[in-house]
Amino acid sequence: MAAVPYLPLRGRDTHLAALDRHLAGAASGTSAVTIIEGGAGLGKTAGKVFRIGHLGDFNDLMLAGTLAGVEMGLELAGIPHRKGGINAALDYLTEQGRAAA
């Protein structure tokens, strides 16, 4: 599973490779914890990424609603972004749901 950031993350190749490994492991059923830490704006990623945080249960439907809201908010605010993130997420979640069934 390759990383496809919306904006270039300069100087983060090692970090993105670690995230790719964790995502690939999660897709095959292996658990992993990834901690991203840093000061305000997360340094080199300031203005390029944000975090969706949650406490407790967070299922596929909740994720889809959150991503749809984020994409709509970006559009309404006139913030440049690559459209289609929610569609890609829904395709992925649907595929994973079928594989699990």
C-alpha positions as CSV (number, residue, x, y, z in Angstrom):
1,M,0.0,0.0,0.0
2,A,1.7,3.2,-1.1
3,A,1.4,6.5,0.6
4,V,-0.4,9.1,-1.5
5,P,-0.3,12.4,0.4
6,Y,-2.4,15.3,-0.9
7,L,0.6,17.6,-0.6
8,P,4.3,16.8,-0.7
9,L,5.7,16.0,2.7
10,R,9.3,17.0,2.2
11,G,11.9,15.2,4.3
12,R,9.5,12.6,5.6
13,D,10.4,9.6,3.4
14,T,11.4,7.5,6.5
15,H,8.2,8.4,8.3
16,L,6.0,7.7,5.3
17,A,7.7,4.3,4.8
18,A,6.9,3.4,8.4
19,L,3.3,4.5,8.0
20,D,3.1,2.4,4.8
21,R,4.4,-0.7,6.7
22,H,1.8,-0.2,9.5
23,L,-1.0,0.3,7.0
24,A,0.0,-2.8,5.1
25,G,0.2,-4.7,8.4
26,A,-3.2,-3.5,9.5
27,A,-4.7,-4.5,6.1
28,S,-3.4,-8.0,6.7
29,G,-4.6,-8.1,10.4
30,T,-1.5,-7.2,12.2
31,S,-1.8,-4.6,15.0
32,A,0.5,-1.6,15.2
33,V,0.6,1.7,17.0
34,T,1.9,4.8,15.2
35,I,2.7,7.9,17.2
36,I,3.1,11.2,15.4
37,E,4.4,13.9,17.7
38,G,5.8,17.3,17.3
39,G,5.2,20.9,18.2
40,A,2.3,23.1,16.9
41,G,1.7,22.3,13.3
42,L,3.9,19.2,13.5
43,G,6.9,20.9,12.0
44,K,7.5,20.1,8.3
45,T,3.8,19.1,7.9
46,A,2.4,22.4,9.2
47,G,-0.5,23.4,7.0
48,K,-0.4,20.1,5.1
49,V,-2.1,17.6,7.4
50,F,-4.4,17.4,10.3
51,R,-5.4,14.7,12.8
52,I,-8.8,13.1,13.3
53,G,-8.9,12.2,17.0
54,H,-11.4,10.0,18.8
55,L,-11.9,8.4,22.1
56,G,-13.4,4.9,22.3
57,D,-15.2,3.2,19.4
58,F,-14.9,4.7,15.9
59,N,-16.4,2.5,13.2
60,D,-16.4,2.7,9.4
61,L,-19.6,4.7,9.2
62,M,-18.3,7.3,11.7
63,L,-15.1,7.5,9.7
64,A,-17.0,8.0,6.4
65,G,-19.1,10.8,7.9
66,T,-16.1,12.5,9.4
67,L,-14.2,12.4,6.1
68,A,-17.3,13.7,4.2
69,G,-17.5,16.6,6.6
70,V,-13.9,17.4,6.3
71,E,-14.0,17.3,2.5
72,M,-17.1,19.5,2.5
73,G,-15.6,21.9,5.0
74,L,-12.4,22.3,2.8
75,E,-14.6,23.0,-0.2
76,L,-16.8,25.6,1.6
77,A,-13.7,27.3,3.0
78,G,-12.1,27.5,-0.4
79,I,-9.1,25.5,0.8
80,P,-7.3,23.9,-2.1
81,H,-7.4,20.1,-1.9
82,R,-7.6,17.1,-4.2
83,K,-11.2,16.0,-4.3
84,G,-12.3,12.4,-4.1
85,G,-10.9,11.4,-0.8
86,I,-14.3,10.3,0.6
87,N,-14.9,8.2,-2.6
88,A,-11.6,6.5,-2.3
89,A,-12.2,5.8,1.4
90,L,-15.7,4.4,0.7
91,D,-14.2,2.2,-2.0
92,Y,-11.6,0.9,0.4
93,L,-13.9,0.3,3.3
94,T,-16.4,-1.5,1.0
95,E,-13.6,-3.7,-0.3
96,Q,-12.5,-4.5,3.2
97,G,-16.0,-5.2,4.3
98,R,-16.5,-7.7,1.4
99,A,-13.2,-9.4,2.2
100,A,-14.2,-9.8,5.8
101,A,-17.6,-11.3,5.0
